[in-house]
């Protein structure tokens, strides 16, 4: 099911062109990166959205763009950077 959703999204992009905002562009770039497909100009479009302070406008857009700049997608970032929970290490109790 996931693969069919990705492919439908890519077909939609081919018909309608680049997404209109950095959120959609970042998600598209992540999907393409996972499929090992390049979309000419997409990274440039994303980088043009970068603000003077280094962000991409707000925390959500920056969160979505950072994996692209690292050459990864969110799923891969979780594999390398995700918090691993180990039994007995939780210092919080309810």
BELRA-V306475 format. One record per residue. N is the residue number from 1. OMEGA is omega in whole degrees, -180 to 180 (none if undefined). D_FIRST is the distance of its C-alpha to the first C-alpha in Angstrom with 1 decimal. Layout:
# BELRA-V306475
n=N omega=OMEGA d_first=D_FIRST
n=N omega=OMEGA d_first=D_FIRST
This chain:
# BELRA-V306475
n=1 omega=-179 d_first=0.0
n=2 omega=180 d_first=3.8
n=3 omega=180 d_first=5.5
n=4 omega=176 d_first=5.2
n=5 omega=179 d_first=6.3
n=6 omega=-178 d_first=8.8
n=7 omega=177 d_first=10.0
n=8 omega=178 d_first=10.7
n=9 omega=180 d_first=12.5
n=10 omega=176 d_first=14.4
n=11 omega=179 d_first=15.5
n=12 omega=179 d_first=16.7
n=13 omega=179 d_first=18.7
n=14 omega=-179 d_first=20.2
n=15 omega=-172 d_first=21.4
n=16 omega=179 d_first=22.6
n=17 omega=-178 d_first=23.6
n=18 omega=173 d_first=23.7
n=19 omega=-175 d_first=22.6
n=20 omega=-178 d_first=25.7
n=21 omega=-175 d_first=25.7
n=22 omega=179 d_first=25.4
n=23 omega=-180 d_first=22.5
n=24 omega=180 d_first=20.1
n=25 omega=180 d_first=21.7
n=26 omega=179 d_first=21.2
n=27 omega=176 d_first=17.5
n=28 omega=-180 d_first=17.2
n=29 omega=178 d_first=19.4
n=30 omega=179 d_first=17.4
n=31 omega=179 d_first=14.2
n=32 omega=180 d_first=16.6
n=33 omega=179 d_first=18.4
n=34 omega=179 d_first=15.4
n=35 omega=-178 d_first=14.9
n=36 omega=179 d_first=18.7
n=37 omega=176 d_first=19.2
n=38 omega=179 d_first=22.3
n=39 omega=-173 d_first=22.9
n=40 omega=175 d_first=26.7
n=41 omega=-176 d_first=28.3
n=42 omega=179 d_first=25.3
n=43 omega=177 d_first=26.9
n=44 omega=177 d_first=30.3
n=45 omega=-180 d_first=28.9
n=46 omega=-178 d_first=27.7
n=47 omega=178 d_first=31.0
n=48 omega=179 d_first=33.0
n=49 omega=-177 d_first=31.7
n=50 omega=-179 d_first=33.3
n=51 omega=180 d_first=36.2
n=52 omega=-179 d_first=39.7
n=53 omega=178 d_first=39.0
n=54 omega=180 d_first=36.0
n=55 omega=176 d_first=33.3
n=56 omega=175 d_first=30.9
n=57 omega=177 d_first=32.3
n=58 omega=-174 d_first=31.0
n=59 omega=-179 d_first=29.5
n=60 omega=-180 d_first=25.9
n=61 omega=178 d_first=26.0
n=62 omega=178 d_first=27.9
n=63 omega=-179 d_first=25.4
n=64 omega=-177 d_first=22.5
n=65 omega=-174 d_first=24.8
n=66 omega=177 d_first=26.3
n=67 omega=179 d_first=23.5
n=68 omega=-179 d_first=23.6
n=69 omega=177 d_first=27.3
n=70 omega=-180 d_first=26.9
n=71 omega=-178 d_first=24.6
n=72 omega=171 d_first=21.7
n=73 omega=-175 d_first=18.7
n=74 omega=180 d_first=18.6
n=75 omega=178 d_first=16.7
n=76 omega=179 d_first=19.4
n=77 omega=179 d_first=22.2
n=78 omega=180 d_first=21.4
n=79 omega=-178 d_first=21.8
n=80 omega=-172 d_first=25.2
n=81 omega=-175 d_first=26.4
n=82 omega=178 d_first=24.7
n=83 omega=178 d_first=27.3
n=84 omega=179 d_first=27.7
n=85 omega=179 d_first=29.1
n=86 omega=-180 d_first=31.8
n=87 omega=177 d_first=33.4
n=88 omega=-179 d_first=36.8
n=89 omega=-180 d_first=36.4
n=90 omega=-177 d_first=35.5
n=91 omega=-179 d_first=38.7
n=92 omega=175 d_first=37.7
n=93 omega=-178 d_first=38.3
n=94 omega=none d_first=37.8
